[in-house]
């Protein structure tokens, strides 16, 4: 650390004492997230405990032109928190209090460092429901969910994070503190700053408080695991279920290798899968009326009779439901354990999902890579895991981006875009011109300059170099 940076460290330690950490071990931990094997080591990691401390940090860093990168639980998959220019990592780990659960208005006010599943369980105790549930809900922070506009299996029926954010307290890059909106369900007062910050990937400000809308918690659910002999037909069945008038609370796609790797990696999961099963759909319906749920299940069954399926597994107990959902949530972890990989987060209108899956496999054959596909089929959101396997380092660095560009071009032609819920961050920014033209990108860059004219807050993200 140079002389000037040492002066900064003196200030941070004076402000925060032992919560300003420059040890090699902590700096290394905060050099990476779950994105591939990338690592950028910061100079110091700060752990503020209040909005006032965040404001003091940002005001100081703005005055001295110090780069700040916000970090949550570091579960991201697009490199959104990587401190690519060093400087300060500002962790929200200690901003971890649920401040108020307002059961009269069905709202919760929380700090950003609360684990998503912890928040869900806390509001459930009052009969309330916060639906967005990313696969990492047991470890990811709610602030990261807001910054990435996270979704998850429940998004197909209930929507994504942006559908629940009512108001945000934000510390701007110059240290000013604002609230972006109001704690109301309708708001037509000026520009919607709240939704501008949702999905902004920590590039416009540091979120320090979040007000979320809640729903009554469903009292019952039904879960099916449906094996298909043809993966594209499984994708076709997704749209057919919706056309039949049923809106599942979860509709997940897993191709054969996704399940095979997961069961091999986690032998405690006991799920009957045959060798000739090409793909599975995990289908859930939920609600408050048993008879209504059974009618929905019967309608789904009528649709599935028109497709090449094997015997359907009905989850009979809570334990069996947990097993099936655990299998789905562990797919990404299992694939990562199997091979170095790149995960693409493509999304198309759900009717185009079979075409997207076919394009993924055709491009894989053309360029010689293996992919493992799974995702939130009800949203048309397909996670494409490209395995490195025996591919050369040269192809991985230079040839694969050409293949990914081709995949994204197909995705956009199908009416989709290049990220459904993982964000752009560091690793996807080169592909942004596929999704947006120069006018659109220029507008976004101008917005960034309004909030962060010095480009010192999470620089190097979202926009191509």
Secondary structure, 3 states (H helix, E strand, C coil): CCHHHHHHHHHHHHHHHHHEECCHHHHHHCCCCCCCCCCCCCCEEECCCCHHHHHHHHHHHHHHCCCEEEECCCCCCCCCCCCCCCCEEEECCCCCCEEEEECCCCEEEECCCCEHHHHHHHHHCCCEECCCECCCCCCCEHHHHHHHCCCECCHHHHCCHHHCEEEEEEEECCCCEEECCCCCCCCCCCCCHHHHHCCCCCCCEEEEEEEEECEECCCEEEEEEEEECCHHHHHHHHHHHHHCCCCCCEEEEEEHHHHHHHHHHCCCCCCCCCCCCCEEEEEEEEECCHHHHHHHHHHHHHHHCCCCECCCEECCCHHHHHHHHHHHHCHHHHHHHHCCEEEEEEECCHHHHHHHHHHHHHHHHHHCCEEEEEEEHHHCEEEEEEECCCCCHHHHHHHHHHHHHHHHHHHHHCCCECECCCCCCCCCHHHHHHHCCHHHHHHHHHHHHHHCCCCCECCCCCCCC
